[in-house]
């Protein structure tokens, strides 16, 4: 597809595609249960194919689970023509959300104007809504660890997720598990080789997090596994000194 339609007056297919993308954006932000992770990835791939053409560039690293999933969703479409990707996007939405399809067919569905306006992919919409760099519905190892989702953590590790990946604060998944008191996840991460003494940007280890948030069971698990109780954070404080007095550690 040439860029003439996108840069000039939109064709009927482009207007319908724009309306579909806008509808899906709102649906994802509103957490519409009809759109699960697998389906959102399918829409993402079709959106990228429709707006950018064939997938280019290398596949993201194994530690970027969300990025790899989105890249795969796009790459699997191969040489699918852009107009066809638009039509498949619209038809898929009609199957999943027939209420939209009926409205658009009846002419009541608002259409994008001109160059299709501020249309985004459904995953981009989710990222914007959460203020997060991860795709909507595609959680990071840190997030599932904090939620105590043992099965998800195990699955991600089996898929090659880097267990000691750091976030913007230099926290690892074990920091999250300690912070939220996710005992079973902490055990799993430790057994899988998580760095017990990883320090965040403030110099705090998972042991510090367990102490500050008063999760005694996680604290004890970390100590039993060999966490260094003598590490000091940037304030010169050990995890033991951050623990509640009632624990009787000092």
C-alpha positions, 0 to 999 in steps of 0.5 A: 500500500502506498502512503498516499492514503495515509498522508492524504485523504483516507480511503474507506478502508483506512477510515474503517481501520482507523475507527476499529483501532480507536474502538480497540484502544478504548476497549483495552484502556477500559480493560474489556475482558473480550480482549485477552493477551493472545488476542491483543498480540494478534491485533498488534501484529495486524496494526503494525503490518497495516501501518508499517508493512513487513516486520523489519529489524532483529528480534528483541533479546530473550530478556525482553519477553513483551518485546519478543512477543510483539515482534513475533506477532508482527513477523508471523504476518510475513509479506501480507499486504498492508490493505489486507492487514487492515481488512483482517484487523477490522474483520477480527474486531467484528468477530470479537466485538460484534456490537462494533461491527453492527454499528459501523455497518449501520453507519453510526460508528464514528469514523476517523477523519483525514489521516485517521487521526491519533490512532494507536495499536491496542498494546500501545494504548495499554502501555500509555494507560499504565504509564509502563513500557510493557505491553498491556496484559503482558507482565514483566517477571518483576510484576508476576513475582510481586503478585505471587504468581508462582506458575507465571514466574516458573513459566517465564524462567523456563522460557529464558527470562533473565532471573536477575534482570533489573528495572529502572530502580535496579530492583530484581524480581526477588526484590519484588517478591520480598517487598510483597511478601510472596513467599513461594515465589521467593523460594522459587527464585532462590532455588533458580539462582536469583542473586540474594545480595543484588542492590537497588539504586539505594543499595538495598537488597531483597533482605532490606525490602523484607525487613522494611515491609515486615515480611518475616518469613521471606526475611528468614528464607533469605537468611537461610539461603545465605543472604548477607546480613551485613550489607549496608544501604546508601544510608549505612543501614543493614537489613537487620537494623531496618527490621521491626524491633519486635523481631528481636534481631538487633 
